[in-house]
């Protein structure tokens, strides 16, 4: 009898996840938690400031608003199409960190402080680094859906 997966409490746990080694399950779980935290952050921003929040340019506001949908979509893609999902996660993190760093350096929310980074950007960069380092480890061969 196979031991339960980390996320076995969730309905419809994909077979590849329950048959993957625990470290891979943990990596995917951490991805999911990180992207769901991003979903919460962006949804909270929309509720607090509305769509296309100022003082950033409308394109950046639209991107941030779109992440409210793209972040949970990334979680779904990670579960059902893990090979595609890991690269989607990398692309979203690379673009989000780039946009947020640009917003910080441009001074939209106040002048940047020398040798200092906002905690939220630092946390996001750490999660992004985790995604960038671990995505190649989630190999397509290891995460292929079983033929059951």
Buried (B, 14 or more C-beta within 10 A) or exposed (E): EEEEBBBEEEEEBBEBBBBBEEEBBEBBBBBBEBBBBBBEBBBEBBEEEEEBBEEBEEEBBEBBBEBBEBBBBBBEBBBBBBBEBBBBBBEBBEEBBEBBBEBBEEEEEEEBEEEEBBEEBEEBBEBBEBBBEBBEEBEEEBBEEEEE
